[in-house]
Amino acid sequence: MSILCTFKALTRTYTSGFTLGPIDLEIPAGEVVGLLGQNGAGKTTMLRIMIGVLRSDSGSVRLWGLNHENETREIKERIGYVDEEPVIYDWMKPTDLERFLSPYYPRWSSQDFSKYLQRLEIRQDLSYGKLSKGNKVKLSIAAALAKRPELLILDEPTSGLDPVVRQDILHLLQQYRESQPNASIIFSSHILGDLEQICTRIVIIDRGKVLADAPLDEFHVAPPETVGQPTGLERIFLELIGKGGPHVADHH
């Protein structure tokens, strides 16, 4: 089994008092990993340290055995990253976005980008600022996939979207996974149903600590004895976090 990512004693502390870590975690390559936690659990901080946008206070993180101190460019060329609120200029149409991004990514595919735009029904004559929230996320995903990444990271991409748009995005990710079986996906969310649809592995994080890391199948335990109680992954998640303990500020 090859390793995609290794965290060793990684920590990051904010002035608010919130601390991520220490985190010790190995993520296998070639899996769809669901990073599950409440808003403010530390998911975004963890992912941003992974891609080199944030620095840790201590410890280390390696992707494919590489680190951001010496090999940031090589790491970023192999990653597609989608935030809940993508940073794209409002004036940009899809063609402008492609001209902006393609020089930085050697594996960029104009053919793939066009295919994803059509598949996701994104109008190419509209600027980013005129798109709906769902189409903004779709455009960001199309651009990330056009990079032909070895690792696709999605940080709360379906949060706040209607069920139809969410299903459209999940179906696209499933298709990408089928067409690129060696690629890895890390999907951060607090929506359990979305993670259960596409993930092969679940990492549960709460208040900056990793509480569980296992294949999805291991979370599908025996049903509850009482009707109306949560089942499977939901039940384990609620038990681990103390049935919905206090939230930390949403930006972490």
Secondary structure, 3 states (H helix, E strand, C coil): CCEEEEEEEEEEECCCCCEEEEEEEEEECCCEEEEECCCCCCHHHHHHHHHCCCCCCEEEEEECCECHHHHHHHHHHCEEEECCCCCCCCCCCHHHHHHHHHHHCCCCCHHHHHHHHHHCCCCCCCCHHHCCHHHHHHHHHHHHHHCCCCEEEEECCCCCCCHHHHHHHHHHHHHHHHHCCCCEEEEEECCHHHHHHHCCEEEEEECCEEEEEEEHHHHCCCCCCCCCCCCHHHHHHHHHCCCCCCCCCCCC
